[in-house]
Amino acid sequence: MRSKWSAVVLILLFSMLIPVGSEVSAAKLAMTESVAARLDGTVAAASGTFKSRLRTDYDKLALLQKKELQLDSDLKSASAANNQYAAQVRKRINEIGAARIRQLETAIQKTTDKYQPLFATYDALRDSADLAKSLGNKELAAAIRKQADGMKPAIELARADIRNRKEQLTAAKREIAKQKSGIRDMLKETDAVKKRISAERKAVAALNKQLSPAWSNFTKALSRKDAARAADALGIVLSLCADNVKLKEKMLEMERSIGKTIANADARLRTLL
C-alpha cells in the first residue's frame, strides 16, 4: 500500500516543479509520505464507509492534480503560441500594399521627372515674356507669350497626368488603410475572450486560497484519526480542485478559440499580400 501512496506523492511533487502562471498554477497540496502514512492509519481505524471514501477521494485528488498540471502546461503553451502568432500577424499587417505604394510613388516621380523639361521651358518663356514687357518691348513680349500659350494644352495634359497618378496613390492608401484596419479589427475580437480568461484566472486564484485551509483541516483530522472529519475535509478539497480543473478547461478552450481567430486573420492577411 505504501508504494501506491509513494507514486501519488511523486506525481504531486513533480507538479510543483513545473513553472506556470502563479494565479492559475495547480495548488501545491503537500501530499507527502507523512500525510500518506497518517491516511493509512486513519483508514485502518475507520469504518467501512469512511475507509472506502477516504481512499477513493485521495486517489481522485491525485488524478485531478495530475490533470491540472497538464492543463497548466497546455494553457501556458497555448497562451505563448497565441501571443507569438498575433505579434507576427500584426507585424506583417504593415506589409499590406507596401509594394503597391512604392510602385505608385515611383510612377509619380518618373512622370514628374518626364515632364520637368516641359514645365521648365514653359516657365522660362513666361519669365522671358514678363522681362520683355518690363523693358518696354511689347512686341517681343507678345511673341514670347504666344509661344508660351501654345504650350498650355501640353502643360495641362502633363499636370492632369501627374494629378491622376497622385489621386491613384491617395485612393490606394485609403484602400490599404481600410484593409489593415480590417485585419486589426479581427485581432481585436480576441480582447473580449482574454478578459473572460482573466476573470476565470481570478476565480482559480480564489479557489486556491480556499484550498489551503481545507487541506489543513484534512491533515489535522488525519492526525486525530478522525475519519469522518477527514472525509468531509477531503471532499471539500476534491470539490475545489474539480472546480479548478473545469475552469482551466474553459480557459484552454478560450485560448484555442483565440488561436482560431488569429488564424482567420492570418488567412485574410495572406490574400492581401
Buried (B, 14 or more C-beta within 10 A) or exposed (E): EEEBBEEBBEBBEEBEEEEBEEBBBBBBBEBBEEBBEBBBEBBEEBEEEBBEBBBEBBEBBBEBBBBBBBBBBBBBEBBEBBEEBBEEBBEBBEEBBEEBBEEBBEBBEEBBEEBEEBBEBBEEBBEBBEEBBEEEBEEBBEBBBEBBBEBEEBBEEBEEBBEEBBEBBEEBBEEBEEBBEBBEEBBEBBEEBBEEBEEBBEBBBEBBEBBEEBBEBBBBBBBEBBBEBBBBBBBBBBBBBBBBBEBBBBBBEBBEBBBEBBEBBBEBBEEBE
